[in-house]
Amino acid sequence: MRAGLAAWLLSMLLFGCGTEARVLPMMVEAGCDAAAGPCGAEGEALSIRFRLGAPVRPLSRFDIELVAEGPSAGRIAQVEVWFEMADMDMGLNRYRLDARGKGRWTGAAMLPVCTSGRSDWRARVRVAEAQRTYEAVFPFRVKGR
């Protein structure tokens, strides 16, 4: 019995439970800086415009806005944004946006200070429906404190 339970637990760790929605990557428009203006991304059945309120500075609150269009826009259940840096652990900086109607989602965030002085960030945006999740990664730069 223990061997069977151990095998089941190992399979769940390796392969998951099968209940997580599949993640579909979105193509982000070239030359995007989400802190400088709205950026677009295209997915299978969804288009989004993503914007960070100016100015984006460490330790200062800024607004986040996402507008969704397309066949999947009306089925969105949740929008989350993770802020991260490449090759740098900046801690957990995840924010859930609030639905405002007509495909519009908003929220606010605050970024930590990067002690190395870097200003290059990425916003990893996940737009979730019941059966699938779209993901887009938007680069941006912060201004000095």
C-alpha positions in Angstrom: 0.0 0.0 0.0 2.8 2.4 0.9 4.6 1.8 -2.4 1.4 2.5 -4.3 0.8 5.8 -2.4 4.4 6.8 -2.9 4.1 6.1 -6.7 0.9 8.2 -6.9 2.5 11.1 -5.0 5.6 11.0 -7.2 3.4 11.0 -10.3 1.4 14.0 -9.0 4.7 15.9 -8.3 6.1 15.1 -11.7 3.1 15.4 -13.9 0.6 17.5 -11.9 -3.0 16.7 -11.2 -4.3 17.6 -14.6 -6.5 20.4 -13.3 -4.3 23.3 -14.1 -5.3 25.3 -17.2 -2.8 25.1 -20.0 -0.7 28.3 -20.5 -0.7 29.8 -24.0 2.1 32.2 -24.8 1.1 35.6 -26.4 3.2 37.5 -28.9 4.2 40.9 -27.5 4.7 43.7 -30.0 8.3 44.6 -30.8 9.9 47.6 -29.0 7.5 47.5 -26.1 8.1 49.4 -22.9 5.0 49.1 -20.8 6.0 52.0 -18.5 6.4 54.4 -21.5 3.0 53.6 -23.0 0.5 50.9 -23.8 1.9 47.6 -25.3 -0.1 45.0 -27.2 0.0 41.2 -27.2 -1.8 38.7 -29.4 -2.9 35.2 -28.4 -5.0 32.4 -29.9 -8.4 34.0 -29.2 -7.4 37.1 -27.2 -5.7 40.5 -27.8 -4.6 42.6 -24.9 -3.3 46.2 -24.3 -1.2 46.5 -21.2 -0.1 49.7 -19.5 1.7 50.8 -16.4 0.9 54.2 -15.0 3.7 56.7 -15.2 6.1 57.2 -13.6 7.1 53.8 -12.5 9.6 54.2 -9.7 10.8 51.8 -6.9 8.9 52.2 -3.7 6.2 54.3 -5.3 2.6 53.2 -6.1 1.7 53.1 -9.8 -1.4 52.0 -11.7 -1.8 48.9 -13.9 -4.4 48.6 -16.7 -5.2 45.8 -19.1 -7.8 45.9 -21.8 -8.8 42.6 -23.4 -10.5 42.0 -26.8 -11.5 39.0 -28.8 -13.6 35.9 -28.4 -12.0 35.0 -25.0 -12.3 38.5 -23.5 -15.7 37.8 -22.0 -14.6 34.6 -20.4 -11.7 36.0 -18.4 -11.9 34.9 -14.7 -8.7 36.4 -13.4 -5.8 38.6 -14.4 -2.5 38.5 -12.4 0.8 40.4 -12.9 4.2 39.3 -11.7 7.0 41.7 -11.7 10.5 40.2 -12.1 14.0 40.8 -13.4 16.1 38.5 -15.5 18.7 36.6 -13.5 17.9 38.5 -10.3 15.7 37.4 -7.4 13.5 40.4 -6.5 11.2 38.5 -4.2 7.5 37.8 -4.9 5.9 40.8 -6.6 2.5 39.5 -7.7 -0.7 41.5 -8.0 -4.2 40.5 -9.0 -6.2 43.0 -11.1 -9.9 43.9 -10.6 -12.5 43.5 -13.3 -14.0 46.9 -14.3 -16.3 45.7 -17.1 -16.1 45.6 -20.9 -12.7 43.7 -20.9 -11.0 46.3 -18.7 -8.9 45.2 -15.6 -7.1 47.6 -13.2 -4.9 47.5 -10.1 -2.0 49.1 -8.5 1.5 48.0 -7.5 4.8 49.0 -5.9 8.2 47.7 -6.9 11.2 47.1 -4.5 14.5 48.8 -5.0 17.1 46.8 -6.9 20.3 47.2 -4.8 22.5 46.6 -7.9 21.0 49.7 -9.5 19.3 47.9 -12.4 16.2 49.4 -14.0 15.2 46.6 -16.5 12.0 44.8 -15.3 9.5 42.5 -16.9 5.8 42.3 -16.2 4.6 38.7 -16.6 0.8 38.9 -17.2 -1.4 35.9 -16.9 -5.0 36.1 -18.1 -7.0 33.1 -17.0 -10.2 31.5 -18.2 -11.6 28.3 -16.9 -9.8 26.0 -19.3 -6.7 27.9 -20.4 -4.4 30.7 -19.4 -2.7 33.2 -21.6 0.7 34.7 -20.7 2.5 37.7 -22.1 5.8 39.2 -20.8 6.2 42.9 -21.2 9.6 44.6 -20.7 9.8 48.0 -19.1 12.3 50.3 -17.4 11.8 52.1 -14.1 12.9 55.7 -13.4 15.3 56.5 -10.6 13.9 57.1 -7.1 
